[in-house]
Amino acid sequence: MNIDAVIFDWGGTLTPWHIIDLKDQWLEYAKIYSPERAEELAGELLAAEQARWSHQFETAGQTGTGALEVMFQEHGVDTSSASHFAALDAYLAAWDPHTYTDEDAVDLLESLRGQGIKTAVLSNTMWPRRHHESVLERDGVLHLFDYLLFTSETETAKPHKSVFADVSYNLDVTPDKCAFVGDRLFDDIHGAQSIGMRGIWVPHSKNIPAAESTDLGITPDATIDRLGDVLDIVNGWNAAS
Ligand SMILES: [Mg+2]
């Protein structure tokens, strides 16, 4: 069966994996939104974020990541206020150094598309679409994707089959003709394989929290050292079919 579409995870796959102090990131937000209780608010937002990730993982994506917007509102943040917008800008700016697109991405995506293979992003994320799109545009790759799915806009998340099915449907390519590239065995590889896609694992990410790295005996269809290697894997599969 030919591969007619390649779908990419974002964090740790299209971007590098960095170990980050998440509390520091939230302090960037809190010291602008609520300088008088910045420590406290940063702690609350961090705990809320981590609770959401844990719940998403424990329910295998049946419960989605949700959106930051909702999380803020649950903590009494006025998301229409100028101070919120300024604080959110500072928060996302603090993430910038960790969002740069892998240096292999442009050549890889252009090569795949040059062969008529469709491309997409499927990301478990709470960030708004507009921010993800601006990051991809900054790095010159936004126009190289046929479809983008961010779970800040969906009820479910990886590894739930529904989000993989959504991408397959919108690319108009059946799952058996899709390859998924990701750095997490459970969310990415198991999720993709459970709907009949092939899973290409990029083991970039170190120190994924133990609670989120259950491998369940998952065997990727291919394992690569760097993102650009996706091209050889897909071409090899297509030459053999
Ligand atoms: Mg990832």
Residues whose N, C-alpha, C, O or C-beta is under 5 A from the ligand:
A	BS01	MG	D9 W10 G11 G12 T13 D183
